């Protein structure tokens, strides 16, 4: 239950805001810089706060650290109720810092409590994450119309965050099993000097760049091409909804001998096709574009599954998760901000989307390499398997 509730909340606060960016800008009157900064704040917080997560969890313990992060998430989302640019920005920073801790901590939590069911629990976690994002992006515009204010609609998403906190509090105070002792500390930054660390960080960074660029700007892009705001929000909801099917499919493939690399290549290829469609197809075919991009979101659960299987202990998993997510999200922050700035300067989305498409191609290449890693059952470390061995297992 705890895993499901946390997963449900991890993308609601982000996905609910994107369809309302146009209305928020009209209400508050902020310029291009703030409009570009707003969708970039989540990934910047994920990078900066994520980098400190290992230290935080060593001092608080895994469960208590997650509970504190849920409190920050709920408080930050509630702060956005005010019709103020500073409240919008400040609430987003607080809430997204809470999300950052959850992002890094959850693979370790799954490993600690569900190590023998890592694949199924990762599927439950990432599926509920997609369900939350689908719900938030699909009903955000109608909810704002019903509430009479986009800021009120944003703040309402604090309610499910508080519910998750209430469920997690007993676990935080009753369990000490996952508290990390000082002697068990594993430095995450040394992992950047390893091939495994670089592969995880690069793939995580690029997939996050693509995902958050879509979540931040897809409705705005479609609205600028003539689609109604409600329909544009629905297209983002379809992206998130299709990603649920992608999660189930790719995690099933990854659980089969010899199909892990194929799962990575399949979902990354859909991402390339989706961004190609977004660049070249007319807005009337937005449904096809949304379906392909949503299938491309399957890279994330595959990386999270491999993170939960990596290392010989929960501390090593936390270290690898920290470096992959903190540095990866720093890379990802470039996407939403740069695309917004380029659109404001050039008056067109085309140049930015060409660059995003190139990133999707690079992701495909690195996914092929990351998909070749396998867990050694004796050491529980990831090792590389060549293509010939992989075919033999299939």
C-alpha positions in Angstrom: 0.0 0.0 0.0 2.8 2.4 0.9 4.6 1.8 -2.5 1.3 2.4 -4.4 0.4 5.6 -2.6 3.8 7.1 -3.0 3.9 6.2 -6.7 0.5 7.7 -7.2 1.7 11.1 -5.9 5.1 11.3 -7.6 3.9 12.9 -10.8 0.5 14.4 -10.0 2.0 17.7 -8.9 3.9 18.0 -12.2 1.4 16.6 -14.7 -1.5 18.8 -13.2 0.4 22.0 -13.8 1.4 21.6 -17.5 -2.1 21.9 -19.0 -2.6 25.1 -16.9 0.7 26.9 -17.9 -1.1 29.0 -20.5 -3.9 30.0 -18.1 -1.4 30.7 -15.3 0.7 33.0 -17.5 -2.4 34.9 -18.5 -3.6 35.2 -14.9 -0.3 36.3 -13.4 1.3 38.0 -16.4 4.8 36.6 -16.0 7.2 36.7 -19.0 9.0 34.1 -21.1 11.8 33.6 -18.6 9.4 32.6 -15.8 7.3 30.6 -18.2 10.4 28.6 -19.2 11.7 28.3 -15.6 8.4 27.0 -14.1 8.5 23.6 -15.9 12.3 23.4 -15.3 12.0 23.7 -11.5 11.0 20.1 -10.9 14.0 18.6 -12.6 16.4 21.1 -11.1 15.0 20.2 -7.6 15.3 16.5 -8.5 19.0 17.1 -9.3 20.0 19.3 -6.3 17.8 17.7 -3.6 18.4 14.3 -5.1 22.1 14.7 -4.6 21.6 15.2 -0.9 19.3 12.3 -0.5 21.9 9.7 0.6 23.1 12.1 3.4 19.5 12.8 4.5 18.6 9.1 4.6 21.7 8.2 6.6 20.6 10.6 9.3 16.8 10.0 9.3 16.5 6.4 8.1 14.8 5.4 4.9 11.2 5.3 6.1 11.3 8.6 8.1 13.1 10.3 5.2 10.3 9.3 2.8 7.7 10.6 5.3 9.4 14.0 5.6 9.6 14.2 1.8 5.8 13.5 1.5 5.2 16.3 4.1 7.3 18.7 1.9 5.3 17.6 -1.2 1.9 18.2 0.4 3.0 21.6 1.9 4.5 22.8 -1.4 1.4 21.9 -3.4 -0.9 23.6 -0.9 1.2 26.8 -1.1 0.4 27.2 -4.8 -3.2 28.2 -3.9 -2.2 31.9 -3.8 -2.6 34.0 -7.0 1.1 35.0 -6.8 4.0 34.2 -9.1 6.3 33.9 -6.0 3.9 31.5 -4.3 3.7 29.4 -7.5 7.5 29.3 -7.8 8.1 28.8 -4.1 5.5 26.1 -3.6 6.8 24.3 -6.7 10.4 24.3 -5.3 9.3 23.0 -1.8 7.1 20.3 -3.3 9.5 19.1 -5.9 12.3 18.9 -3.3 10.1 16.4 -1.5 9.6 14.5 -4.7 13.3 14.4 -5.3 13.9 12.4 -2.0 11.1 10.0 -2.9 12.6 9.5 -6.4 15.9 8.4 -5.0 14.7 6.5 -2.0 12.0 4.3 -3.6 14.3 1.8 -5.4 16.0 1.2 -2.0 12.7 0.9 -0.3 11.5 -1.7 -2.8 14.8 -3.5 -2.5 14.7 -3.5 1.3 11.1 -4.7 1.7 10.3 -6.5 -1.6 13.7 -7.7 -2.8 12.4 -11.0 -4.1 9.6 -9.2 -5.9 11.5 -6.3 -7.4 10.0 -6.6 -10.9 6.4 -6.8 -9.7 6.7 -4.0 -7.1 8.5 -1.8 -9.6 5.7 -2.4 -12.0 3.1 -1.5 -9.3 5.1 1.6 -8.4 5.7 2.9 -11.9 2.1 2.0 -13.0 0.5 3.9 -10.2 2.9 6.8 -11.0 1.5 6.8 -14.6 -2.1 6.5 -13.3 -1.6 9.6 -11.1 0.0 11.5 -14.0 -2.8 10.5 -16.4 -5.5 11.5 -14.0 -3.9 14.8 -13.1 -3.2 15.9 -16.7 -6.6 14.8 -18.0 -8.8 16.6 -15.5 -6.6 19.6 -14.7 -8.3 22.0 -17.0 -11.9 20.9 -16.2 -11.0 21.0 -12.5 -9.7 24.6 -12.8 -12.9 25.6 -14.6 -15.0 24.0 -11.8 -12.9 25.6 -9.1 -12.9 29.0 -10.9 -9.1 29.4 -10.6 -6.1 27.5 -12.0 -4.2 28.1 -8.7 -7.0 26.5 -6.6 -6.9 23.5 -9.0 -3.2 23.1 -8.5 -3.5 23.2 -4.7 -6.1 20.5 -4.6 -3.4 18.0 -5.5 -2.0 18.4 -2.0 -4.9 16.3 -0.7 -3.7 12.9 -2.1 -0.2 13.8 -0.9 -1.4 14.3 2.7 -3.3 10.9 2.4 0.0 9.2 1.4 1.7 10.9 4.3 -0.9 9.6 6.8 -0.4 6.1 5.6 3.4 6.3 5.7 3.7 7.9 9.2 3.1 4.6 11.2 5.8 2.8 9.1 8.2 5.7 9.6 7.9 5.5 13.4 7.6 1.8 13.8 10.4 0.4 11.6 14.1 0.9 12.0 15.2 -1.9 9.8 16.2 0.3 6.9 18.1 2.9 8.9 21.5 3.2 7.2 24.4 3.1 9.6 27.3 5.5 9.2 29.7 2.6 8.5 27.6 1.4 5.6 28.0 4.6 3.7 28.7 4.2 0.0 29.8 7.3 -1.9 27.6 7.9 -4.9 30.0 10.2 -6.7 32.8 7.6 -7.1 30.3 5.6 -9.3 30.6 8.3 -12.0 34.0 7.0 -12.7 32.6 3.5 -13.5 31.1 2.4 -16.8 27.9 1.2 -15.0 27.5 4.6 -13.3 27.9 6.5 -16.5 25.5 4.3 -18.4 22.8 4.6 -15.8 23.3 8.4 -15.5 23.3 9.0 -19.2 20.2 7.0 -20.0 18.4 8.3 -16.9 19.3 11.9 -17.9 18.2 11.7 -21.5 15.0 9.8 -20.8 14.1 12.4 -18.1 14.9 15.2 -20.5 12.5 13.8 -23.0 9.8 13.0 -20.5 9.8 16.3 -18.8 10.0 18.3 -22.0 6.8 16.4 -23.1 5.0 16.8 -19.8 6.0 20.5 -19.7 5.3 21.6 -23.2 3.1 19.2 -25.2 -0.2 20.8 -24.4 1.3 24.3 -25.1 2.7 23.0 -28.5 -0.7 21.5 -29.5 -2.6 24.6 -28.4 -0.3 26.8 -30.5 -1.1 24.6 -33.5 -4.9 25.1 -33.0 -6.0 22.4 -30.6 -8.4 23.3 -27.9 -6.9 23.4 -24.3 -9.1 20.6 -23.0 -8.2 18.4 -26.0 -4.5 19.3 -25.5 -4.7 18.3 -21.9 -6.4 15.1 -22.9 -3.5 14.3 -25.3 -1.1 14.6 -22.5 -3.4 12.3 -20.5 -3.3 9.8 -23.3 0.6 9.9 -23.3 0.5 9.1 -19.6 -2.2 6.5 -20.0 -0.4 4.6 -22.8 2.7 4.6 -20.6 0.9 2.4 -18.2 0.6 -0.3 -20.9 4.3 0.4 -21.8 5.3 -0.2 -18.1 3.5 -3.6 -18.0 4.8 -4.7 -21.3 8.5 -3.8 -20.9 8.8 -5.0 -17.4 7.3 -8.4 -18.5 9.8 -8.5 -21.3 12.7 -7.6 -18.9 11.7 -10.5 -16.6 12.3 -13.0 -19.4 15.8 -14.3 -20.2 17.3 -12.6 -23.2 14.5 -9.9 -23.6 15.8 -7.1 -21.4 17.8 -5.5 -24.2 14.8 -5.9 -26.6 12.6 -4.1 -24.1 14.9 -1.2 -24.0 15.3 -1.0 -27.8 11.5 -1.3 -28.4 10.4 1.5 -26.1 13.3 3.8 -27.1 12.4 3.3 -30.7 8.8 4.3 -30.0 10.2 7.5 -28.5 12.1 8.3 -31.7 9.0 7.6 -33.8 6.9 9.7 -31.5 9.1 12.8 -31.6 9.4 12.4 -35.4 5.6 12.4 -35.6 5.4 15.5 -33.3 7.8 17.3 -35.6 6.2 16.4 -38.9 2.6 15.3 -38.6 -0.3 17.7 -38.5 -2.2 18.5 -35.3 -5.1 16.4 -36.5 -2.9 13.3 -36.0 -2.0 14.2 -32.4 -3.5 11.0 -31.1 -0.9 8.9 -33.1 1.8 11.1 -31.8 0.6 10.8 -28.2 0.4 7.0 -28.5 4.0 6.7 -29.7 5.4 9.1 -27.2 3.6 7.3 -24.4 5.0 4.0 -25.4 8.5 5.6 -25.4 8.0 6.4 -21.7 8.7 2.8 -20.9 12.5 3.5 -20.6 11.9 4.9 -17.1 10.5 1.7 -15.4 13.2 -0.3 -17.0 15.9 1.9 -15.5 14.2 1.9 -12.1 14.0 -1.9 -12.2 17.7 -2.2 -13.0 18.5 0.3 -10.2 16.5 -1.8 -7.7 18.5 -4.8 -8.8 21.9 -3.1 -8.7 24.6 -3.3 -6.0 25.2 -5.8 -3.3 23.2 -3.9 -0.6 20.5 -1.2 -0.2 23.2 1.3 0.5 24.9 0.6 -2.9 21.5 0.8 -4.6 20.8 4.2 -2.9 24.3 5.4 -4.0 23.7 4.4 -7.7 20.2 5.8 -7.6 21.5 9.1 -6.1 24.1 9.7 -8.8 22.0 8.5 -11.7 19.0 10.7 -10.7 20.8 13.8 -9.4 23.2 14.2 -12.4 20.5 12.8 -14.7 18.0 15.3 -13.7 20.6 18.1 -14.0 20.9 17.0 -17.7 17.1 16.8 -18.0 16.6 20.4 -16.8 18.1 21.6 -20.0 15.2 20.3 -22.1 12.1 22.2 -20.8 14.0 25.4 -20.2 15.9 25.5 -23.5 12.7 24.6 -25.5 10.8 27.4 -23.9 13.5 29.9 -24.4 14.0 28.9 -28.1 10.3 29.1 -28.7 10.2 32.6 -27.2 13.2 33.8 -29.2 12.3 32.2 -32.5 8.6 32.1 -32.4 8.6 28.5 -33.4 8.9 25.1 -31.8 10.6 23.5 -34.8 14.3 24.0 -34.0 13.8 22.8 -30.4 11.9 19.7 -31.5 14.7 18.8 -34.0 17.1 18.8 -31.1 14.8 16.8 -28.9 14.5 14.2 -31.7 18.3 14.0 -31.9 18.3 13.3 -28.1 15.8 10.5 -28.6 18.1 8.9 -31.2 21.1 9.1 -28.7 18.9 7.6 -26.0 18.2 4.6 -28.3 21.9 4.0 -28.7 22.7 4.1 -25.0 19.6 2.0 -24.1 21.0 -0.8 -26.3 24.2 -0.7 -24.1 22.4 -0.5 -20.8 20.1 -3.3 -21.8 23.1 -5.6 -22.0 23.7 -5.6 -18.3 22.6 -8.5 -16.2 22.6 -9.3 -12.5 25.1 -11.8 -11.3 23.2 -14.0 -8.8 26.1 -14.6 -6.5 27.5 -11.1 -6.1 24.1 -9.3 -7.0 26.1 -6.9 -9.1 25.3 -6.0 -12.7 27.6 -7.4 -15.3 27.6 -7.1 -19.1 26.4 -9.9 -21.3 27.4 -9.9 -25.0 24.8 -10.3 -27.8 25.7 -13.9 -28.5 25.1 -15.0 -24.9 21.9 -13.0 -24.9 20.6 -14.8 -28.0 21.5 -18.1 -26.3 19.3 -17.3 -23.4 16.3 -16.3 -25.5 
